[in-house]
Amino acid sequence: MFRKNAKLTQIVFMMIVFLLARSSHALSNAGDEQALMQSMRQHIEQNMLWPSQNVRMDFIWGVPKMDDLSGKVTFNVESRSREEYIGDMSFNVKIFANGIFAREEIVRVRIEVLRDFVLSANTIAKGSILTADDVTTQSKWVKSIPMQTVSSLDDVLGKTIVVSVRPHTPITRLMLKEIKPVRKGKMVQVILDNGVMKMMMNGIAEEDGADDAVVRIRNVSSNKIIYARVIGQGKVQVDF
């Protein structure tokens, strides 16, 4: 009877050891998966252009299992050059066990970016100069950045919209036209200033000019061409 109980105790003990070993291995494998996910997140955050708080990631195919590996498991994550780190991406992950190369896996990750988009706040008529009352911003999670979209109000305010739009319409760069303070063929005020003496005369712009640009101006009196710097609406200055 004693021998029978001892044998039964030994069997129970061996089962407990086996279950504990399996449990320990499962926990180790789960830890390796978490470590791989962390390594990939670090690689992505170090190489992407987006602020980390504006990015979320999802492992499309899940994380590869590493049940067969023992010891310390480490990773080397590689991506293709010139990646934009947005949308669905594939990464090559080299897996090492105790510093020895074990295998290479392909892991797919979906990266979404929280980005601002400029929208019309109301109906805007063609040819209107945009003000803060006309536009607003809205944040969206996206897997790609649509071309020509605008994310900052500073990029649209004060510009002319060349089409009519309805409320909540995304504003694109193709809809906008920059208002230049000096327009070709228009009269401008020419200021000549050398720090001691200041003179003013009229001229005709020979080309369009943005703020601080140097443009050709035709002197109305002499019909000669001079070069002047745009300093405001309809105003240019000659520094001498």
Secondary structure, DSSP 8 states (H G I E B T S, - for coil): -HHHHHHHHHHHHHHHHHHHHHHHHHHHHHHHHHHHHHHHHHHHHHH-SS-GGGEEEEETT-----TT--S-EEEEEE--TT----EEEEEEEEEEETTEEEEEEEEEEEEEEEEEEEEESS-B-TT-B--TTTEEEEEEEESS--TTB---GGGTTT-EESS-B-TT-B-BGGGEE---SB-TT-EEEEEEE-SS-EEEEEEEESS-B-TT-EEEEEETTT--EEEEEEEETTEEEEE-
